[in-house]
Amino acid sequence: VGALSWNRHILSSGGRDNLIVNHDVRIAEHKVATLSSHTQEVCGLAWSPDGMTLASGANDNKLCLWNAATSSSSHPRFELTDHQAAVKPLAWSPHERNLLATGGGTADRCIKFWNSQTGSLLNSVDTGSQVCA
């Protein structure tokens, strides 16, 4: 397991198998959804403060945005491929709804700001080095 994120009673995990698994910790048969879109290790997960969107980042340089009601057969609402390296750090704004910041690895060196409602890239800042956390 390379990433974990809570959303109320749902614990989402992501790992080297490229999958995200949503676990409902209240029940014995806890695996309620398996989300598949990444082609390499999932290394970042973050639920939005309102609990409506799960952001996932991976070593495939992709950022995915998932609806909270996503089932195992669903696809992400957005698959964003603007990063040029692994997407690990993910941070939701506590002040601005639908504002997500993501960081790219060594070959990318950027913090990108996204509107999670539309999937649009709002800004990109080159930090001069990889963004780790």
C-alpha positions as CSV (number, residue, x, y, z in Angstrom):
1,V,0.0,0.0,0.0
2,G,1.5,3.3,-1.1
3,A,-1.3,5.7,-0.3
4,L,-4.3,6.0,2.1
5,S,-7.1,8.5,2.5
6,W,-10.2,8.6,4.7
7,N,-13.7,9.8,3.7
8,R,-15.9,9.3,6.8
9,H,-16.2,5.5,7.2
10,I,-14.5,4.8,3.8
11,L,-10.8,4.2,3.8
12,S,-9.3,4.3,0.3
13,S,-6.0,2.5,-0.4
14,G,-3.8,2.5,-3.4
15,G,-0.7,0.4,-4.2
16,R,1.7,-1.3,-6.6
17,D,-1.1,-3.3,-8.2
18,N,-2.3,0.0,-9.8
19,L,-5.6,-0.3,-8.1
20,I,-7.6,1.8,-5.6
21,V,-9.7,-0.1,-3.1
22,N,-12.5,1.6,-1.1
23,H,-13.0,-0.2,2.2
24,D,-16.1,0.4,4.4
25,V,-14.7,-0.1,7.8
26,R,-18.1,-0.6,9.4
27,I,-18.8,-4.0,7.8
28,A,-17.0,-7.3,7.6
29,E,-17.1,-7.5,3.8
30,H,-15.3,-4.2,3.7
31,K,-14.2,-4.0,0.1
32,V,-17.0,-1.9,-1.5
33,A,-15.2,-0.8,-4.7
34,T,-12.1,-1.4,-6.7
35,L,-11.1,1.5,-9.0
36,S,-8.9,0.8,-12.0
37,S,-7.5,3.5,-14.3
38,H,-3.8,3.8,-13.5
39,T,-1.2,1.7,-15.3
40,Q,1.5,2.0,-12.6
41,E,1.7,2.3,-8.8
42,V,-0.8,4.5,-7.1
43,C,1.3,6.8,-4.9
44,G,-1.1,9.6,-3.9
45,L,-4.8,9.7,-2.7
46,A,-6.8,12.5,-1.2
47,W,-10.5,12.9,-0.6
48,S,-11.9,16.4,-1.1
49,P,-13.1,18.2,2.1
50,D,-16.7,17.8,1.1
51,G,-16.2,14.0,0.5
52,M,-17.5,14.1,-3.0
53,T,-14.3,13.6,-5.0
54,L,-11.3,11.3,-4.6
55,A,-8.1,12.5,-6.3
56,S,-5.5,9.8,-7.2
57,G,-2.0,10.2,-8.5
58,A,0.4,7.5,-9.8
59,N,3.7,6.7,-11.3
60,D,2.0,6.7,-14.7
61,N,2.1,10.6,-14.5
62,K,-1.7,10.6,-14.4
63,L,-4.1,12.4,-12.1
64,C,-7.6,10.9,-11.8
65,L,-10.7,12.4,-10.2
66,W,-13.3,10.0,-9.1
67,N,-16.9,10.7,-7.9
68,A,-17.6,9.5,-4.4
69,A,-20.4,7.2,-5.7
70,T,-18.0,5.5,-8.1
71,S,-18.5,1.7,-8.3
72,S,-16.0,-0.9,-9.5
73,S,-17.3,-0.7,-13.0
74,S,-17.0,3.1,-13.3
75,H,-14.4,5.2,-14.8
76,P,-12.9,8.4,-13.4
77,R,-14.7,11.6,-14.0
78,F,-11.4,13.1,-15.3
79,E,-8.0,11.5,-16.4
80,L,-5.5,14.4,-16.5
81,T,-2.1,13.8,-18.1
82,D,-0.4,17.2,-17.8
83,H,2.3,16.1,-15.4
84,Q,5.5,14.8,-16.9
85,A,6.4,12.6,-13.9
86,A,4.8,10.7,-11.0
87,V,1.9,12.5,-9.3
88,K,2.3,11.9,-5.5
89,P,1.4,15.0,-3.5
90,L,-2.2,15.9,-3.6
91,A,-3.7,18.7,-1.5
92,W,-7.3,20.1,-1.5
93,S,-7.8,23.8,-0.7
94,P,-9.6,24.2,2.7
95,H,-10.8,27.6,1.5
96,E,-11.8,27.2,-2.2
97,R,-14.2,24.4,-3.1
98,N,-13.0,22.3,-6.1
99,L,-9.4,23.6,-6.0
100,L,-6.8,20.9,-6.0
101,A,-3.0,21.2,-6.0
102,T,-0.8,18.4,-7.3
103,G,2.9,17.9,-7.4
104,G,5.1,16.2,-10.0
105,G,8.3,14.2,-9.7
106,T,11.9,14.8,-10.9
107,A,11.1,15.2,-14.6
108,D,8.1,17.5,-14.0
109,R,9.1,19.7,-11.0
110,C,5.7,21.5,-11.1
111,I,2.9,22.2,-8.7
112,K,-0.3,22.3,-10.7
113,F,-3.6,23.8,-9.7
114,W,-6.8,22.3,-11.0
115,N,-10.6,23.0,-11.0
116,S,-11.9,19.6,-10.0
117,Q,-15.4,20.4,-11.2
118,T,-14.3,21.1,-14.8
119,G,-11.0,19.3,-14.9
120,S,-9.2,22.4,-16.2
121,L,-5.7,23.3,-15.4
122,L,-5.7,26.7,-13.7
123,N,-1.9,27.3,-13.2
124,S,1.4,25.5,-13.2
125,V,4.4,26.6,-11.2
126,D,7.9,25.2,-11.9
127,T,9.6,24.7,-8.5
128,G,13.0,23.8,-9.9
129,S,13.0,20.4,-8.2
130,Q,10.7,17.4,-7.7
131,V,7.6,17.9,-5.5
132,C,7.6,15.2,-2.8
133,A,4.9,16.2,-0.3
